[in-house]
Amino acid sequence: MLSYRHAFHAGNFADVLKHLIQVEILQYLQQKEKPFVYIDTHSGAGLYSLQSAQAEKNAEFETGIGRLQDCDWPELQDYLQAVADSRPAHDQSGLTSDQLYPGSPRLGQLFLREQDRAQLFELHPQDFRLLDELMATDRRIRVEQGDGFKGLIAALPPRERRGFVLMDPPYEIKSDYELVVETLAKAHRRFATGTYALWYPVVERSRINKLEQQLKATGIARIQLFELGLSADTDGRGMTSSGMIVINPPWTLKAKMQNLLPRLSQLLAGEQGVWRCEELAGE
Ligand code: SAM
């Protein structure tokens, strides 16, 4: 039973970190003319209204994108511009750009050139339908209703031999913490030069410690970790931080995040804000 709907969380602090890094990687891939593929294993609906009942329920976007709208930091401009550009040309909702927030597939689409393509997986029937409609006229993009873990393996290696995989499961099923590592290891064996970004929530720190150990044990090289949180770890329920683990990151990413994360955590959460920027595996 799938109960997770990303509409409740769109634009929150976790989306900010995830999408900021996603934009960095996509821009890096654009630096060469050669085509690339963007694969999104857990896509969601692709575009969200920040005025929907779901988004307004806990108003999570207020401590995420809501805090950044007027921010003029140069390091955030590419991400903020992509968020602003995310409204589709044919959008008839009447919502303005600052009332909409893009999902990862929409951000991916914004960075595709004529020679690039994307493969998007989504399991939930309703979100799949919304995503399929959003991408319907774009012949560079294939949307599949199916399991993104299995779909990823079947899609590798890509014919372009250049690509970026975003893996963003909801972790509703606790075995996902193991499955992400198994799937990344399998994917990396098929396509070792690809860039992979895995999102994770910090709800119980012990699960993340284990995930990090398991990833290190795969022997995969070049792994970096970036984490951002609204408060320190607790024993209570709920997500306090979230992170992105990036395999084969752009060489510029770590220095940029090292500089940005302390300030970003402060901007989103004041003195309570926390962050990490680490290398899990070197060259
Ligand atoms: N990546 C999206 C973004 O950043 O905008 C958000 C994705 S949301 C965290 C996770 C999505 O994965 C949900 O829409 C859920 O329905 C979907 N999902 C859950 N299990 C899946 C699976 N095995 N394969 C593909 N999609 C799945």
Residues whose N, C-alpha, C, O or C-beta is under 5 A from the ligand:
A	BS01	SAM	Y4 H6 T41 H42 S43 G44 P102 G103 S104 F121 E122 L123 H124 D127 G146 D147 G148 F149 D168 P169 P170
